[in-house]
Amino acid sequence: MNAAVKLHEVEIPIRALKTASLYEIRTDGFVGLVDSGMNDSTIESLASSGFDVSEVDLLMLTHLHVDHVGGSLAIQEKSGCKIAMGEQDYRILVGIAEDPEGFKKRYVKRAIENGFPPELEMSITKGLPFSSDARRFLDLKVDMLIKEDSSLSHGITYITVPGHSPGSIAFLIQSQGLLFAGDHLLERITPNIGVYEGGVDMLGEYLKSLEKVRNKNFKTCLPGHGHPFEGISGRIDEIERHHSSRLREIENACAEWSSAFSVASRITWNRGRQLSDMNEMEKNFAFGEALSHLIHLSRTGRVTMKSISGVLKYKREPA
C-alpha cells in the first residue's frame, strides 16, 4: 500500500528562502511529518492547509538548522509524537541549548581567528539563528537518535548524509522512489556548506554524501525548500560543478596569504552579490561557505594553511 504524501510550505523569516517545505506522510493509520518549520507558528500554518499536527505519530527531522527544527517542540507538545533525528545534530543542538552564550562566544572566536574583523562582532552574533530561547530545546524528547542507515516503520527508511550539517539525514520511501532530502539536495540553489567545531572537512563529507544518494537511484527528491523534483542525478552533477568552480575561484583568490573573511569579501556570490551587500545572517553563511572550501582545499593539498599574527591564512600551492 502506497503512502500518501502532501507538501506543506510554511513561511520562514529568511530572505533567501522565504518558505520551508514540510511533508505529511499517511499510510495504514500512521501519520508522519518531515521537518517542523522555524517556530511555533508552523502549527497554525499547517492548520490553515488542513493538517492538524495533533495527528502526528512521528516527526522526522532532517537536520539541526532552526528553519527545520524550530517548530518541533510545539508539535511534540501538541501531539505527543516521537521524534527521529541524527545523533550528531542532536548533540550539537543540546550543546547550544545548554549554553547558548557559550555557543556564541565560540562562534565569534572562530570567526575572528579566521579574519572576521573584531569590530563586526555584533554583526556576527546578530547573524546567528539560535539565541537565548534555544534553551527551550532542552525539553525536546528525541526518541530515535540516528547513527547509521536503517529503517523506521511503515516502509520508511533513512540514510546518513553529512555535509550540510554533521548529522543530516535523508528519509526514504524506497518502494515509491521518494527521497525526503532536507537541505542535502535543493533544486534551485546549492545548499550552504559551513563549518562545525572540530575542523571536519564538511565539503568533503558533502561531496561523498552526494554520491551516496546518486547510487540509490531515487525517482523524486522532496527537498526542504521548494517543490519536489525529478532528475536527481542531473542535479547532483550541477551541484558538483558548482563546487568545483567555487573551489577554483577560492584557490585563485589565495595568490597571497589570505584569511577566510578576506577571501569571502573578494569573491563573487550568487547573482553577482558581494559580502558587503548581505545582511548579518547571509554574511555568516557566506563566510562559513568560504571557510569550508578553504578547509577542503587545505586537506586536498591545493592550499597551505598557517597562523599569521593569530589569524589563520591560506595560500595557493605553486603550480
C-alpha positions as CSV (number, residue, x, y, z in Angstrom):
1,M,0.0,0.0,0.0
2,N,1.5,3.3,-1.1
3,A,1.9,6.2,1.3
4,A,0.0,9.4,0.6
5,V,2.4,12.3,0.7
6,K,1.4,16.0,0.8
7,L,3.7,19.1,0.7
8,H,3.1,21.9,3.1
9,E,5.0,25.1,2.6
10,V,5.3,27.4,5.7
11,E,6.7,30.9,5.7
12,I,10.1,31.5,7.4
13,P,11.9,34.8,8.1
14,I,14.9,34.0,5.9
15,R,15.2,36.4,2.9
16,A,16.9,34.0,0.6
17,L,14.4,31.1,1.2
18,K,11.1,32.6,2.3
19,T,9.5,29.2,2.9
20,A,10.3,25.8,4.3
21,S,8.8,22.6,2.8
22,L,7.3,20.1,5.2
23,Y,5.9,16.7,4.2
24,E,2.8,14.9,5.6
25,I,3.0,11.1,5.2
26,R,0.0,8.9,5.7
27,T,-0.1,5.2,5.4
28,D,-2.2,2.4,7.1
29,G,-3.2,4.5,10.1
30,F,0.2,6.1,10.5
31,V,0.9,9.9,10.2
32,G,4.4,11.1,9.8
33,L,5.8,14.6,9.3
34,V,9.2,15.6,7.8
35,D,10.6,18.7,9.5
36,S,8.9,21.3,11.6
37,G,9.5,24.8,10.2
38,M,11.2,27.7,12.0
39,N,8.9,28.3,15.0
40,D,5.6,27.6,16.8
41,S,3.7,29.3,14.0
42,T,4.1,26.1,12.0
43,I,1.1,24.7,13.8
44,E,-1.2,27.5,12.6
45,S,0.3,27.3,9.1
46,L,-0.4,23.6,8.8
47,A,-3.9,24.0,10.2
48,S,-4.7,26.6,7.5
49,S,-3.8,23.9,4.9
50,G,-5.9,21.3,6.6
51,F,-3.4,19.4,8.7
52,D,-3.9,19.0,12.4
53,V,-0.5,18.3,14.0
54,S,-2.1,16.5,16.9
55,E,-2.4,13.6,14.5
56,V,1.4,13.2,14.1
57,D,2.8,9.9,15.2
58,L,6.4,10.5,14.2
59,L,8.3,13.8,13.4
60,M,11.4,13.2,11.3
61,L,13.9,16.0,11.5
62,T,16.4,16.1,8.6
63,H,18.9,18.3,10.3
64,L,19.5,20.7,13.2
65,H,19.0,24.1,11.5
66,V,16.4,26.3,13.1
67,D,14.2,26.5,10.0
68,H,13.8,22.8,10.2
69,V,13.7,22.1,14.0
70,G,12.2,25.4,15.3
71,G,8.6,24.1,15.5
72,S,9.5,20.6,16.8
73,L,8.9,21.2,20.5
74,A,5.4,22.8,19.9
75,I,4.4,19.9,17.6
76,Q,5.6,17.3,20.1
77,E,3.8,19.0,23.0
78,K,0.5,19.1,21.0
79,S,0.7,15.6,19.5
80,G,2.9,13.6,21.9
81,C,4.7,12.3,18.8
82,K,8.0,10.5,18.7
83,I,10.9,12.3,17.1
84,A,13.7,10.9,14.9
85,M,16.9,12.9,14.3
86,G,20.6,12.4,13.5
87,E,22.6,11.8,16.7
88,Q,25.4,14.2,15.8
89,D,23.0,17.0,15.1
90,Y,21.0,16.3,18.3
91,R,24.2,16.5,20.4
92,I,25.1,19.9,18.8
93,L,21.5,21.2,19.4
94,V,21.7,20.2,23.0
95,G,25.1,21.8,23.4
96,I,23.6,25.1,22.0
97,A,20.5,24.8,24.2
98,E,22.6,24.2,27.4
99,D,24.9,27.1,26.8
100,P,23.7,29.5,24.0
101,E,26.0,32.3,25.2
102,G,29.0,29.9,25.2
103,F,28.0,28.8,21.7
104,K,28.0,32.4,20.6
105,K,31.4,33.1,22.2
106,R,33.0,30.0,20.5
107,Y,31.5,31.0,17.1
108,V,32.8,34.6,17.4
109,K,36.3,33.3,18.5
110,R,36.5,31.0,15.5
111,A,35.3,33.8,13.2
112,I,37.9,36.3,14.4
113,E,40.6,33.6,14.2
114,N,39.6,33.3,10.5
115,G,39.8,37.0,9.8
116,F,36.4,38.4,10.7
117,P,37.1,41.9,11.9
118,P,36.6,42.2,15.7
119,E,34.6,45.4,15.3
120,L,32.0,43.4,13.4
121,E,31.4,41.1,16.5
122,M,27.8,42.4,16.8
123,S,27.2,41.6,13.2
124,I,28.5,38.0,13.8
125,T,26.2,37.4,16.7
126,K,23.1,39.0,15.1
127,G,23.6,36.6,12.2
128,L,23.3,33.5,14.4
129,P,19.8,32.0,14.1
130,F,19.8,30.5,17.6
131,S,19.5,32.9,20.5
132,S,18.8,32.6,24.3
133,D,15.5,30.9,23.6
134,A,17.5,27.9,22.3
135,R,17.2,26.6,25.9
136,R,13.7,25.5,25.2
137,F,15.1,22.7,23.1
138,L,16.2,21.0,26.3
139,D,12.6,20.0,26.7
140,L,12.6,18.2,23.3
141,K,12.5,14.5,23.6
142,V,14.2,12.7,20.7
143,D,13.3,9.1,20.8
144,M,15.3,7.8,17.9
145,L,18.9,9.0,17.6
146,I,20.2,8.0,14.1
147,K,23.8,6.9,13.8
148,E,23.8,4.8,10.6
149,D,21.5,3.8,7.8
150,S,18.5,1.7,8.9
151,S,14.7,1.7,8.9
152,L,11.8,3.2,10.9
153,S,8.4,1.7,10.2
154,H,5.6,1.8,7.6
155,G,8.1,1.5,4.8
156,I,10.2,4.5,5.8
157,T,13.9,4.1,5.9
158,Y,16.8,6.6,6.2
159,I,20.4,7.2,5.3
160,T,23.0,9.5,6.8
161,V,24.1,12.3,4.5
162,P,26.6,14.5,6.4
163,G,27.7,17.8,4.8
164,H,25.1,20.4,5.2
165,S,25.3,19.5,8.9
166,P,27.3,16.8,10.6
167,G,24.2,14.7,11.3
168,S,22.0,15.4,8.2
169,I,19.5,12.6,7.5
170,A,17.6,11.8,4.3
171,F,14.3,9.8,4.9
172,L,13.2,7.4,2.2
173,I,10.2,5.6,0.9
174,Q,12.1,3.2,-1.4
175,S,9.1,1.4,-2.8
176,Q,7.8,4.7,-4.3
177,G,11.3,6.1,-5.2
178,L,10.9,9.1,-2.8
179,L,13.8,10.9,-1.2
180,F,13.0,13.4,1.6
181,A,16.3,15.2,1.3
182,G,16.0,18.1,3.7
183,D,18.7,20.6,2.6
184,H,21.0,17.9,1.2
185,L,19.6,18.4,-2.3
186,L,17.8,21.6,-3.4
187,E,16.6,22.2,-7.0
188,R,17.3,26.0,-7.4
189,I,20.1,26.8,-5.0
190,T,23.1,24.9,-3.7
191,P,22.9,24.0,0.0
192,N,25.1,26.0,2.3
193,I,28.2,24.1,3.5
194,G,29.5,25.6,6.7
195,V,32.0,24.7,9.4
196,Y,31.4,23.0,12.7
197,E,33.6,22.5,15.7
198,G,36.4,20.1,15.2
199,G,37.6,21.3,11.9
200,V,36.0,18.5,9.9
201,D,36.1,18.8,6.1
202,M,32.4,19.3,5.7
203,L,32.6,20.0,2.0
204,G,34.4,16.7,1.5
205,E,31.7,15.0,3.6
206,Y,29.0,16.6,1.5
207,L,30.5,15.6,-1.8
208,K,30.7,12.0,-0.6
209,S,27.1,12.1,0.5
210,L,26.0,13.3,-2.9
211,E,27.4,10.2,-4.5
212,K,25.8,8.1,-1.8
213,V,22.4,9.5,-2.8
214,R,23.1,9.2,-6.5
215,N,23.8,5.5,-6.1
216,K,20.3,4.9,-4.6
217,N,18.6,5.7,-7.9
218,F,15.6,7.5,-6.5
219,K,12.9,8.9,-8.8
220,T,11.8,12.0,-6.9
221,C,13.5,14.4,-4.5
222,L,11.3,16.1,-1.9
223,P,13.6,19.0,-0.7
224,G,13.5,21.1,2.5
225,H,12.8,24.2,0.4
226,G,10.9,24.4,-2.8
227,H,8.9,21.7,-4.6
228,P,9.6,18.1,-5.4
229,F,11.6,17.5,-8.5
230,E,13.0,14.6,-10.6
231,G,16.3,14.2,-12.3
232,I,18.3,13.7,-9.1
233,S,21.5,12.5,-10.8
234,G,21.5,15.5,-13.1
235,R,21.0,17.9,-10.2
236,I,23.9,16.3,-8.4
237,D,26.1,16.9,-11.4
238,E,25.1,20.6,-11.4
239,I,25.9,20.9,-7.7
240,E,29.3,19.2,-8.1
241,R,30.2,21.5,-11.0
242,H,29.2,24.5,-8.8
243,H,31.6,23.4,-6.0
244,S,34.4,22.6,-8.5
245,S,34.1,26.1,-9.9
246,R,33.9,27.7,-6.4
247,L,36.9,25.8,-5.3
248,R,38.9,27.1,-8.3
249,E,37.7,30.6,-7.6
250,I,38.7,30.5,-3.9
251,E,42.0,28.8,-4.7
252,N,42.8,31.6,-7.2
253,A,41.9,34.2,-4.5
254,C,44.7,32.8,-2.4
255,A,47.7,34.0,-4.5
256,E,48.9,35.7,-1.3
257,W,48.3,34.7,2.3
258,S,44.5,35.4,2.8
259,S,42.1,34.8,5.6
260,A,38.7,33.2,5.1
261,F,37.0,36.6,5.7
262,S,39.2,38.3,3.1
263,V,38.5,35.6,0.6
264,A,34.8,35.8,1.2
265,S,35.0,39.5,0.7
266,R,36.8,39.3,-2.7
267,I,34.9,36.5,-4.5
268,T,31.5,37.0,-6.2
269,W,28.5,35.3,-4.7
270,N,25.2,34.3,-6.3
271,R,23.5,36.9,-8.5
272,G,26.8,38.9,-8.6
273,R,26.5,39.9,-4.9
274,Q,29.4,40.9,-2.7
275,L,29.7,40.2,1.1
276,S,29.1,43.9,1.8
277,D,25.6,43.6,0.2
278,M,24.4,40.9,2.6
279,N,22.5,41.0,5.9
280,E,24.1,39.5,9.0
281,M,22.8,36.0,8.6
282,E,23.8,35.9,4.9
283,K,27.3,37.2,5.8
284,N,27.7,34.3,8.3
285,F,26.6,31.8,5.7
286,A,29.0,33.2,3.0
287,F,31.8,33.3,5.5
288,G,31.2,29.7,6.6
289,E,31.0,28.6,2.9
290,A,34.3,30.2,2.1
291,L,35.9,28.7,5.2
292,S,34.6,25.2,4.4
293,H,36.0,25.4,0.9
294,L,39.4,26.6,2.2
295,I,39.5,23.7,4.7
296,H,38.8,21.3,1.8
297,L,41.5,22.9,-0.4
298,S,43.9,22.6,2.5
299,R,43.0,18.9,3.2
300,T,43.4,18.1,-0.5
301,G,46.8,19.9,-0.7
302,R,45.8,22.7,-3.0
303,V,46.4,25.5,-0.5
304,T,48.7,25.8,2.6
305,M,47.3,27.0,5.9
306,K,49.2,28.7,8.7
307,S,48.6,31.1,11.5
308,I,49.9,34.6,11.0
309,S,49.7,37.0,13.9
310,G,46.9,34.9,15.4
311,V,44.8,34.7,12.2
312,L,44.6,31.6,10.1
313,K,45.5,32.3,6.5
314,Y,45.7,30.3,3.3
315,K,48.0,30.4,0.2
316,R,47.7,28.6,-3.1
317,E,50.3,26.0,-3.8
318,P,52.5,26.9,-6.8
319,A,51.5,25.2,-10.0
